[in-house]
Amino acid sequence: MVQLDHSILQSVLKPARYTGGEWNAVHKDWSSVQCKFALALPDVYEVGMSNLGLAILYEILNRRADIAAERVYAPWVDMEEKMRERGIPLFSLESRHPIAEFDFLGFSLQYEMIYSNVLNMLDLAGTPLYAHERGDDMPFVMGGGPCVYNVEPIADFFDFFVIGEGEEVLLEICDAFIAWDSAGRAGGRRGFLTRLLSVDGIYVPSFYEPVYDTAGNFRELRPLHPEARPVIYKRVVRDMNAVMSVEHPLVPYMDIVHNRMMMELFRGCSRGCRFCQAGIAYRPARERTEEHLREMANGLIESTGYDEMSLTSLSSADYSCLGRLVDDLMTDYAGEKLSFSLPSLRIDSFSIDLAHRMQQVRKSGLTFAPEAGTQRMRDVINKGVTEENLLTACGAAFRHGWKQVKLYFMMGLPTETDEDIIGIARLAKKVVDLYTEIRGRRGCKVTVSVSCFVPKPYTPFQWFGQLPIEEFQRRQQLLKEHITDRSITFHYHDARLSVIEGVFARGDRRLAPALYEAWKNGAKFDGWSDLFDDSRYFAAFEKCGIDWEYFSRRTRTIGEPLPWAHTSPGVLERFLKSEWQKALAASLTEDCRRTHCTGCGICPTLGVDVIDYAGTEAEQTSAPVEVHPRAAETDAEHAPAARSLFVYRGLITKGEELRYVSHLDYANLFVRACKRAKLPMAYSEGFNPHMKVAFASALSLGAASDAEYVDFEMTEALPPSVVMKRLGEHLPRGAQMVRLKLLEGKHKALMADVDEARYRIAVPYAGDLDAVRESVRRYNAAESAVWERVTPKKKRTIETKTYIKTPVSFTLEHERLTFWMNLVVTSEGSVKPIEVLSVMVRDFALPIDPNEAYVTRIGLFADGVALIDRA
């Protein structure tokens, strides 16, 4: 088990990324399981924790008693530096076991520009990057996710890939491993991979070799084993009601990209946008019933404490029962301040009335994706929406009070002209003018975001050559020049990044050495603009003798062999060819979901059907779904007399498990615990109501506390003992409600009342005690001791002596110094104990390392009285 030194966590950004212990995390005894699975997303914690697919697999695997699934994400650059410096291997969050000790390391490959992070994580794990170099005692490295429809550029680094949906096949893989392991691991590593050849949806690259002609063109992928299939078709879940989804999602102790519940309405999309790989990869559309979704929603709300639920799918507004589902959910949880959102909306299926109902709790901006600026271009890509659709939706939104709109577009699409680019600016201006016309004044904010088109495998545009960087940049400048209204904000993607993405999207195995070389030159976190450097890739291409334009810019001949043809979502090439020809003619293709089959071939090839309830919706009546009572139970015998709001003051701990959780995140975890405990909490008024909870003086990141204070208001008066009991069942480890009082009469707010904070600071020390004693004496006697606090936004000079209420003292016991500080707290803040220690080290020769200091707040006071006793 990896031990993380306090000094490391003290010195890195967002240490909660590495400490684990989140609500609903699963911890298993390794000695009781037969298969150990590390689920990885090669990006930072905030991104990885927002991935619904991994959350589903985590829960499915951990439902099995003989399987332990744990998580690992890419450490940020500061943490990586510390890990390499101290020889710390990549480790899992649940048990902190080194990743090298797992049986499987499974990467979710969301897009091509995280490939460099895969190599970096393998290196940090101490696992050879190339699959053929791994020994029998090393984990099997597998990949899954959207990128599996062309994994040839990274095939040499992986033992195998899962093609398609993983809910069912992952358990089959684990069963195959357990059987192989129980049989004495016959045949070694290759023996297990051979077993996988009989599992549908598994691609083992080592059992195939690419063949090229004399000109260097790809000709075929030749199987090297009699059981290796020429084409590996994706796995697909046939009945979304029958397969398990997330029931107890992990609730992080820090903010993440999508910090909310996610409920998948259905899977797949049949709209047929010709640029969209996901539209092909996840076909056919398969809905869940409304009754099942309501049951899922209840479980998510019960187990998380979130106040927002995202109703997710590739095109959520296409769910056939959406209007009734939203109404029923809002009825089920009326008065609970729960908000519901739709992350992906099509203009033609958008209902402003629906959005208005959904955002009664919290109103945010609206997002639409016209994708192109002219109708001709929208027809080329089969978007199937018109300018009138957009303006009608925006007009209705403006009448309902919205004034912020985001519009997403692409540039570089096949047949695009400068007129199509300028059309983006004109369309945005029409939205601004529409607001002025409707509201009679200016004030609308329109954000235009334009990405660079990347042709992807298994789309009708897979043959199209990508634009060069210079041409993307010229078109970006052209659009910028035509956006003149200050109400419009223009964002665009880095063309250099998109072109590198295009190289790997349609590349073959010859790119692996270049990726390896780019990684050796420092490539990682390439999706982060401040870390991406395209020169690393172009230098690698040159060193490896690779003509990158051959993969990116070349328009391919329809019918030529493609290096990704063996990992198939089931679509027929003749359908893609037909769609390419219809794109050139700007001809539309209907949505097959509710009209007629368009001949893509996926349903008959995979033996799966569209599941859509639109045809029977009129006849459906919603079966009653049992929803547990959400109102708090009251004890009339012991409750005080009724009044409108009841204020409680609690003394609560922030233990070692939560030391690296920020003050704001600590407050949020308390709020979620209150919701899980079903307490009748009071909320503020307005568009974005929040729970009426207030903490006292903020605690520094990295500090623990024996005495945090929180005031909160409820609409019913429950005995403090009842509230403490309920909270005790839902507060995470490290947060314990020690005392709770129901306040009577008037009282000062916590922040206004506190004037003193007392701390205990422990530091390892085995040196000369006289040196410590002299340093402390000199600091206490000094008239001035200034520290400069540096934050990302500003610098501030602090006279530490202003905040010292009583002289600093210390004791030494068992080679551990303990300092005691009583600090003044003012309305403008205070000094941090670590800052006092640091200035003592710098200016008064205190012989310690402040990074090793464990800071614990032991009390907050007003006029010398503990805040809990002031009430």
N, C-alpha and C positions, 0 to 999 in steps of 0.2 A: 504494500500500500504506500502511495506517495504521500509524504508529509510536506505540507506547504508552510514554509517559514513565515512567521508574522511579518518579518522585515520585507519579504517579497510582496505580500499582499498590501502592505502599507505604501509601497512605492509604485504601484501600477494603477492605471486608469480603470475604474469600474471593477474592483476586485470581486464583486458578487458574481461576475461571469464564471468564476472558477471554484466557488465554494459549494454549490449544489444545495441539497436539503430542502428544495422547494415543496410547497404544499402539493400533495398527491404523488410525489416522487416515490418510486418503488425500490426498496432495499431488500435484497435477498442474500441468504447465506450461500456463499459459493460452493460450500461442500455438499449442498443438497441439490444442486442442479447439474444437468448433464451437457448443457450447451450454453455458452456465454457469448452474447451478441452485443457488439458495440455499434450503435447507430450514430452516424456522423453526417453532419452537413458542413462542408468546407468553407465556412464563413464564421463570423463572430457569433457569440451567444445570442445577441438580440435578433439576428436574422434566423439562426437555426431554430430557436424556440418559437418562431412565428410560422413554422412550416407545418401545415396540417397533415401532410402525408406521413412525416416521421412520427407525429403524435399518435396517429392511428396505429402504425406498426409497433410503437413502443407499448401501447396498451394490449394489442393482440398477442405479442410475444410474452409479455409478463402475465397474461392470464394463464399461461401454462406453468405448472409448478416446476417442471424440469428444465425451464429456460429462464435465464436472467438476461434482460435487455437493459443496457445502460447507454448514456449519451456522452458524446464528445463533439466539441466544436473547435474551430481554429482559434488558438490564442492570438490576441492582438500583438502587435509588434513589440510593445514594451514587455509583455509577459513572455513572449518567445525569447527575447534577449536574456531575461533572467533564467529561463529554463535551460537554455544552452550554456549559459555562464556557469550554472551550478549542476549541470548534468541531470536535470529533472526530465524524465520521459513524458511523452503525452499520456494523459490519464483520463479515466472516466469520471463523471461528476458524482455518480451514486456511491461508488465504493472507493474511488481513487486508485483502483488497480491500474497498473501500466497497460496500455492498449495492446502491447505485445503479448500479454497473458490471455487475451480473449481468443475464442475460436473463430469468430468472424469480425471483420471490420467492414461495415456496409456504408458506402457513401451515397448520399442523395445528390445527383448531378443536375442542378437546376438550370445552369446555362454554361456556355463554353468557357467563360472568363474566370471560372473558379477552378479550372484544371490545375493551375500552378499551386493553389492551396492544397490540393490533393497530394501532390508530391511533397510539399512542405510538411504536411501532417504525417505522412508515411515516414519521412526522415526523422521528425521529432519522436515518433513512436519507436525508432530503432529498427524499422522494418525495411528490408531492401526495396528499392523503388520498382525495379523490374521483377515481374512475376517469376521468371525462370530462375532467379537468384534466391528465392525463398526456400527455407528448409521445412522439414516435416513438422517442426515444433512451432511454426509461426502461424499467425492467423491467416485465414483465407480472406483476400481483399475482393469485395464485390461492389458493383455499382448498379444504381437504378435511377429512375426519374426521367424527366423529359429528354435528356441528352442521349438516351440509349438508342435512339433511331439513327445515330451515326457515332459509334464509339471507337471507330478505327484509329483516330489520332491518339487515343489513350489506351488502346487495347493491350499493349505490351505491359502496362502497369497493373492490370487487373487479372485476377484468377478467373472470374466469371461475372456475368451481368444478368440481371433480371429484366426481361423485356415486358413492359406493360405494368399492370396493377398488382401490387404485392401482397394484398391481404391474405390470399390463400396459398400462394407459392412459397412464401417465407417459412411457413410452418412445414411444408413439404421438404424444404432444404434442411431445416433443423432435424426433421425425422431421418433424412438420409444421413446426416452427420452422426446422429446418435447411434444409428444402426452400424455405420462404418466404424465408429469409435468402439462400440461394444464388441465388434468382431475383430478387434486387434489392429485396426487401421490397415487392413490388407491393401497392398499396393502403394502405400504411402500417399503422398499428396496427389499424385496422378490417379491413384485408385479412387479417391473420393470424387475428383473431377469427372472421372469416367462414369460414376454413378449418376452424376447430375445430367448426363446426356439423355437419360430417360425421362427427365422431368420437363414438362412442357414449359416453354418460355425462358429457358436458360441458354445463354450463349457463352461457351468456353473458348476464348480466342486461341489458346494454345493448340487446339485441335483443328485449326485452319491455317492456311498460309495464303498470302496474296500473290497473284501472278500478274506481271506487267509485260507489255510488249516491248520491242526493241526501242520504240520511241519514248518509253517511259509512261505510257498510258495504262491505267488499270484495266485488266481483262477479266479476272474472276477471283473469287475466294475459294480456294480448293480445300475440301475436307481432308483431314489427315487420319481420321478414325472412321471405321465403318458405321458407327452409330451417330456420327456427327451429321446433323440435318442440314440440307442445303439452304433452307429458309427456316428461321425461328420466328414464329408468330407470337404476338403479344398475348399475355394472360389478361383476361378480362373477367370482371365480376358480373355475373348475369343478373342477379337480383340484389339491388342495393338495400332492400329491406332485410334480406337474410344475412348480410355480412355485418360484422360488428364495426362500429365506428368509435370515436372517442367518447367515453362516458365519464372519465375522471381526469380531465386534462391537467397537466402540470400548471401551477400558478406561480410564476416567477416572483422573486423578491426584488427585482429591479425592472425598470421600464424596458419594453422590447418593441419591435417594429409594429406588431399587431397585438396589442395588449388587451385582448378581449376574447370572448367565446367565439368559436367558429363552428357553424353547423352547416354541413354540406347537404343542400337540397336535392341535388341530383348530380350525376356525372355525365360528361359528354356534351357536345354541342354540334348541331347539324346545320348551322347557319351557312357554312361553306365559304367564309372569307378566305380568299386564295393565298394570302400571305401567312395564314395562321397554321402553324404546325400542331398546336394543341387541339384545334378543331378536328383534325384527322386522327391524332394519336389517342384521343379519349372517346372517339365514337364507339358505339352509338349512344344516344341520350337515354339515360335510365333514371327515372324519377323514384324518389321515396314517397310513400303515402303521407298525406297530411297527418293522419293519426300517429304514425310512427315518428314523424318529425316533432310533434307536440310532446311525445314521451321523451324523445331525445333532449328537447329544450329543457324540460323539467329537470332531467338528470344533470345537465350542464350547469344550470342555475344553482341547484342544490349543492353541487360539489365544488364550485369555484368562488362564488361571491362577486363575480364580475357584474358591472352594471350596463354592459353593452354586449350585444350579440350580433355577429355578422352572419348573414344568410348567404353562404358562399356557393358558387358554381361558376363555370366559365361564362354563363349568361344568366344570372339569377332571375332576371325579370321574365325569363321564358318559362319559369316553373308554372305549370298549368293551374295549380291551386293557390297561387301566391296571394291573391287578394284576400281570400278566405283565411289562409294560414296567418297572415299578418293580423287580421282582425281578431282571430281567435287567440293569438299569442298576446296581443295587447289587452284582451279581456282577461286572459288567465293571470296576467301580472299587472293588472291595473293598480295604480297607487304605489308601485314598487320602484318607480323612477328607473325602470329598465328601458334602454333605447335599443332599437333594432336598425340595422343598416344593410344596404345592398351594395357590395363593393363593385359590381360590374353591371352596368346598365346600357342597354341599346336604346337609341333615341326613339326608334319606332315602336318599341314595346314599353316605353317609359310612361308611367302614370304620375303626374304631379300630385294628384289627389292622394295616391298611395304614399308617395314620399312625404307629403304633408302629414298624413296620419302617423307614419313611422317616426317622424322627427318632432313629435309633440314634446318629447322629453328634452332632447338636445338637437339643435338645428345646426347643421354644418353646410359647407358649400356643396355644389353639385358638380359632378364630373361626367362628361360625355366624350365619346371617341368617334368623331366623324371620319378620322383616319386620312382623309384627303380633302383638298380645298375646292375641287370642282366635281360636278355630277359625273362627267365623263370618267374621271379617275376613280370615283367611288364605284362606278359600274365595272371598271376594269378589275377591281379587287373583289367584286361581288359583295360589297358592303350592304347594299339593299336599303339604304336610307337616303333621304333627300334633304336639301337645304330647308325646305318647308317643314319637314319633321323636326329639325333642330330648332328652328325659330318658333315653332308652335310650342315645343317643350319649354324653351327658355322663356317665352312670353307668359306661359302659365305659371312658371316658377317665380318670375318677377312679380306677378300679381299676388302671389302668396307670400311675398316678403323676402325672397332670396335676392341677393345682390352679388354673389360670388359664383363664378362658373369657371371650371377648368375644361379645356378642350385638348384632346390628344390627337396628334397627327403623325404620319410617317413621311419621309422624303426619300427619293431614290427608288421608288417603285417602278416596275416595268412600264414603259411608254410615257413616263412623266415628262412634262415640258415646263418651261419657266412660267407659262400661264397657270399651270396647276399649282406651282409654288406661290405665286402672287395671290391665287385664289384663297389660300389659307389666311392671309392678312385681310382680304376683303370679307371673308366669312366672319372673322373675329370682330371686325368693325361693325358689321350688321348686327351682331349680338349686342354690342355696346349701344348702338343707336336705338335698338329696340327697347332697351331698358329706359333710355331717356324719353322715348315716345310714351311708354306706358306709365312711368312714374312722374314725368314732368320735370325731371331734374337729372343731373349726372350723379354718379356715385357707384356705378357698376364696376366690378373688378373682374377682368377676364384674363386667365392665365393660359397661354398657348405653349404647349410642350410638344416638341417635334423630335422624334427619334430617327435614326438612320436605318433604312431597311437592310435586313440581313436575310438573304435567301436561305431557307432551311429545307432539309430532306423531307420527303413525303408531303410536299405542298406542290400545287401547280406551278409555283415559281422556282422550284428546285433547280431548274436548268439555267435560270437567268443569271447573267454575270453582274456582280456587284459594282457599284460606281467606285472610282478611285477616290482617295482621300481629298484631293484638291477639288474635285467636282462637288463632293458633299459640302465642303467649306464654301465654295462659290455660291451654292444654292442657299446655304444658311445666311450668308451675307446679303443675298438678294432679298430674302424674306425679311431680314432685319431692317433693310432700307425701306420696305413697304409697310412696316408697322410703325405708324406715326402717332397714334392716339395714346396718351399717357395712361389711359385706363387699361391698356393691354400690356401684360408682362410676357416676355418671350424667353423660354428656356429651350436649349437644344443639347443633344448628346455629343460627346466627343467622337468625331468621325474616325479618328485613329483607332479608338477602342472597337468601334463597330466593324472596321475592316479586319482587324485581327480576329474578332469573333467570327467573321465570315470565312476566314481561312480555315479555322478549326471546325466550323459547322459542316463544310463539304469536303474536308480533307480525308486522307487515308493514313495507313500506318507509317508512312515515311515522315510524318510530322512528329512522331514521338521523340526522336533525338533532339529536334529543335525545341520542343517544350522542355525537355530535360535541360538543355543548354540555357534557355531563358530563365528557368528556375535557379540554376547555378549562378546566374548573373544577378539574382535578386528579385526576380518576378514573384509576386504574391499579392493577394488582395487587389487583383487587377480591376475589379469592379469598383474600387474606391478611387475617385479621381485624384486624390492627393498622393496616392501610392503608385498609380499606374504610370509606366514609362514604356512607350512603344519601341524605343530604341533597343531595349533588351531583346525584343522579339525579332526586329529586323536584323540585328547583329547575329542572332541565333540562326535565322534563315540563311544568312550569307555564309556563316561558318559551316553549316551542314549542307550547303549546296542545294538549297530548296528554292525554287521559283514560286514564291508565295502567290503571285498574281495568277499562276496556273490554277490554283484552287479557288481564289476569290473572284477575280474579274472575268474569267473565261465563261462565256455562254456555251453551255454544253449541247451536244446534239441529242435530240430525243431518240432513245433507243440505244445509246452507248451504255456500256456496263457502268454501274454506279457502285462505289465501294460500300454503300450502306444497304444494298438490296437484300441482304440476308437477315437483317433484324427488322421485321415488318409489322406495322400496325394492321395489316390485312387489306389495305387499299390496293386497287388494281391500277397498274401503270396506265392502262388505256383511259381510265377515268381522269387521272391527272393530266394526261396529254389532251384530252377533250377540254378540260377546264383551262388549260394554257391557251388553247386555240380560241376559246370563248372570251378569255381575257383580252386577247389581241383585238377581238371584234367588239369589246365592251358590251358583251352579252351576259345577262344575268342567269343564274341557276337557282331554282326554288329550294327552299328548305324542305328536306325530305321528311321531317318529323311529323308534319301534319298535312302533307300533300301526297306526293307519290315518291317512289324510290327513284333516286337519281343515278343509281348504278355504280356507287363507289366500291361495292363488293365486300365491305367489311362484315356486314351481318351474316351473309351466307358462308363466307370464308371462316369466320370464327364461331359460327353456330350460336349467335346471340341476337336478341331482338331489341328494337326500340321499346321502351316502357314509358308511356305518356298517358296522363289521365285526362287530357283535354276532352276526349270523346265522351267520357262518362261523368264529367264534372257536374253537369246539370242534374243528373240523377242522384249524385252522391249526397248523402247527409252525414255530417260529421258525427262519428260515434263519440259518446262522451269519454273524455280522457280524465282519469283521476289526477287531479293536481293537488298536492298536499297544501293544507292551509298555510298561507304565508304570514298571516298576522300573528303577532306574538301572543302567547298565552299569558293571561293575567291572573294574579292571585288576589281576588277581591277581599279576602279576609285580612291580608296583610298590607295591601296597597294603600298609600296615602290618598287623601281626598283628590278628586279629579281636578286637573287644571290643563291649560293648553299645551305647555311644554314643560318638560322635566329635565333638569340639568344634573349630570353626574360628574364627579371628579374621581379619576382612578390613578392609583400608583401602580405602574407597570414596569417590568424589567425589559432590558434589551441585552440578552445574554450573549455568550461567545458565539453561538450559532448565527447570530445576526449582527455581529460586530462590523462586518463589511457591507452592510446594507445602509444606504444613505438615509438621511432624515426623512426626505419626501417619500421614498419607497417604503420606509418603516410605517409612515402614516397610512400609506395605501394598503399595506397588508393588514393593518388594524381595521380599516374600513371594510375590506373584503371579509374579514372574520365576523364583523357585525352583521353583514348580509347573510353569511352562511348560518349564523346563529339565529337568524330570523327575528332579530330585535326590531321593535317598532321605532326606527330611527327617524329623526326630523331632518328635513331638507330645506335648503335655501330656495328662494323664489327665482323666477326668471327663466331665460331660454336654456341655460346650462346649470340646472340645479345640482348642488353637491351636498353630501351628508354633512351635518353640522357637528364637525369634530375639530378640535383645536389642541395641538400639543404645545408644551412649554418650550423654553429655549432650545434651539436646534442643537443636536449632538453632532460632533465632527465625525466624518467617515473614518472608520477604523477604531472608534471608541465604543465600549460597551457601557451599560448603565444598570445600577441597582435601583434607580429611582427616577424613571421617566414619569411625566404627568400628562394626563389627557383629560380634557373636558369634552363631553358629548351630550347631545340633547335627544330626548325621545318623546314621542307623542303619547305614551302611556307610562304610568308610574309602576315599575316593577321593583320588588325588593332587591337591594343590592346583591344579596346572596344568590338570587335567581339569575341575575345578569352575569355575575361572576361565573356561575356554573356553566351557563350557555357559552360564554366567551371562552372558558377554559377548554371546551371541546373543539374549538375552531381556531384558536390562536396557534401559530406555529411554535415549534421548539425554540426556546430562548425568549419568548414573550409570555410572561406570566402576570396576571392581574393579582397583585398582592393585597391591595385594599381598594375599596370602592365606597363612595359616599354619595347620597342624594343631597344636593345642595338646597338649602332653604334661604329665602330672602335674597337680597342683593349681594353680589360678590364681584370682585375684580376678575377680569380675564387673566388667564395664566401668564401670558406674555407681559401684561402690564404690572403684574404683582411680583414676579420673581426679581430678586436683586442680588442673589448669591448662589454660586454653584461650587460644590466641593468635589474634589477628584482624588483618586488613588492611581498612581502611575508606577507600574512595576517594570524594572529593567534588569536583565541578567548582569551580574558584575562580580568579578573575582580579583579586583585590583586593590589599590591602596585606599583605605577608608579616609585617611587624612586629606587626600587630594579632593575627595568629594566634599568633605566637611568644609574645607577652605573655599571651594567654589560656591557652595551654598551660602556661606557666611558673606562672601564678597557680593553676591547677587542681592541678598537681603539688605545689605548696607548701602548699595548703590542708589543714587538719586535717579538715574536714568538707565534704561536698558531697552533699546529700540530694535524692533524686528520689522522687516518689510514683507508683508504678505503679498504674494504674487498669485494671481488667478488668470485664467485665459483672457479675461476681459480687462483687468486693470491691476495696478499696483497700489498698495496702501501701506503707509507707515504707521506702525502701532507702538505706542509707548507702553510696554508691558507692565511697568511699575504702577501705572494708573489703575490697573485691574487687580492688583495683588491686595487682598483684604487683610490677610495675616501672613507673617513670614513663612516662606517655604520651609518645610521640615522633611526629614527622611529617617528611615530605619534600614538596617541591613540584617538579613536573615537567610541562611542557606544559599549564599552567593546570589542573592537577589535584593537589589535596592528597591525600596518603596518610598516614593515621594508623595507628600500630602500637600495639596494646594487648595486654598479657598479663594475663589476668584469673584470679583465684582461683575454683575450683569447689569447692563444699562439698556435703555431703549434703542441705542445704536449698536448693541451687541456686546461682545466681550473678547478676551484673548483666549486662544486655544492652549491647553496645557502643553501640547507638543511644541508650540511656538516659544513658550517659556523655557522649556528644556533646551530647545535649539539655540536660543540666545545665550543660555548658560554655557552650552558647549562652545559656541563661537567666541564669546567675549569674556567668559569667566573660567575657562579651562576645565569644565566638567568632563571627566574622562569616561563618557558613555557614548553609545550610538543611539540617537533619537529614533531611528527606524526600528529598533528593537523594543521600544517602549509600548507596554500594554496600558492604555488609558481606560479607566472606568470611572464614570460619574457616580458618586455615592449619595448625592442629595442636592435638592434645589430648595431654596429658602427665601422667605420674605421677612425681614426684620428678625432674623434668627430663628424663625419658626418654619418647620417643614410645610410645604404647600398643602399637603393633604390635611394638615391640622389647622390650617388657616380658614378652611371652608366652614 
